[in-house]
Amino acid sequence: MELIIQLIAGAIGGNAAGAVLKGQSLGTLGNSIAGVLGGGLGGQILGMLGGGAMAAGGAAAGGLDLGGIVSALASGGVGGGALMAIVGVLKGMMAKQ
């Protein structure tokens, strides 16, 4: 369940970053795809590092608690926005060459 939340939050984060960084935007579909990938990766990396309540409680207890949901939303949103921004910058750099 945490992964689904991270993926959805990643898509939202990717589109939010695309709206703010109009020069690096990949379009709605591109922002969403980059966001989903970044959300999933960001959440998994945070879980491996031991950060967030979901690593400690949500999944181990067999259910979601508020801390796990907030952690999944934050890690997914930030990861999605960050990956979209990175891909957007790389796309812009390649277009200039």
VENBEL-V258177 format. One record per residue. N is the residue number from 1. SS is DSSP state (A for helix, B for strand, O for the rest). PHI is phi as a letter, one per 40 degrees, with the letter a starting at -180 (none if undefined). D_FIRST is the distance of its C-alpha to the first C-alpha in Angstrom with 1 decimal. Layout:
<<N;SS;PHI;D_FIRST> <N;SS;PHI;D_FIRST>>
This chain:
<<1;O;none;0.0> <2;A;c;3.8> <3;A;c;5.4> <4;A;c;5.3> <5;A;c;6.5> <6;A;c;8.7> <7;A;c;10.1> <8;A;c;10.9> <9;A;c;12.4> <10;A;c;14.2> <11;A;c;15.8> <12;A;c;16.9> <13;A;c;18.2> <14;A;c;20.0> <15;A;c;21.7> <16;A;c;22.7> <17;A;c;24.2> <18;A;c;26.0> <19;A;c;27.4> <20;A;c;28.7> <21;O;b;29.9> <22;A;d;31.7> <23;A;c;33.7> <24;A;b;30.7> <25;O;c;28.7> <26;O;b;27.7> <27;A;g;27.6> <28;A;d;24.6> <29;A;c;23.4> <30;A;c;24.1> <31;A;c;22.5> <32;A;c;19.3> <33;A;c;19.2> <34;A;c;20.1> <35;A;c;17.6> <36;A;c;14.6> <37;A;c;16.1> <38;A;c;16.8> <39;A;c;13.5> <40;A;c;11.9> <41;A;c;15.0> <42;A;c;15.3> <43;A;c;12.0> <44;A;c;12.9> <45;A;c;16.4> <46;A;c;15.7> <47;A;c;13.7> <48;A;c;16.7> <49;O;c;19.1> <50;O;g;17.8> <51;O;c;17.2> <52;O;g;14.8> <53;A;c;13.7> <54;A;c;10.3> <55;A;c;12.6> <56;A;c;14.8> <57;A;b;13.1> <58;A;d;9.5> <59;O;c;8.4> <60;O;c;12.0> <61;O;c;12.5> <62;O;g;10.0> <63;O;a;8.7> <64;O;b;7.9> <65;O;b;11.3> <66;A;c;12.9> <67;A;c;13.5> <68;A;c;10.0> <69;A;c;9.2> <70;A;c;12.7> <71;A;c;12.4> <72;A;c;9.4> <73;A;c;11.6> <74;A;c;14.7> <75;A;c;14.0> <76;A;c;12.6> <77;A;c;15.5> <78;A;c;18.1> <79;A;c;17.3> <80;A;c;17.4> <81;A;c;20.6> <82;A;c;22.2> <83;A;c;21.7> <84;A;c;23.0> <85;A;c;26.0> <86;A;c;26.8> <87;A;c;26.8> <88;A;c;28.9> <89;A;c;31.4> <90;A;c;31.8> <91;A;c;32.4> <92;A;c;34.9> <93;A;c;36.7> <94;A;c;37.0> <95;A;c;38.4> <96;A;c;41.1> <97;O;c;42.4>>
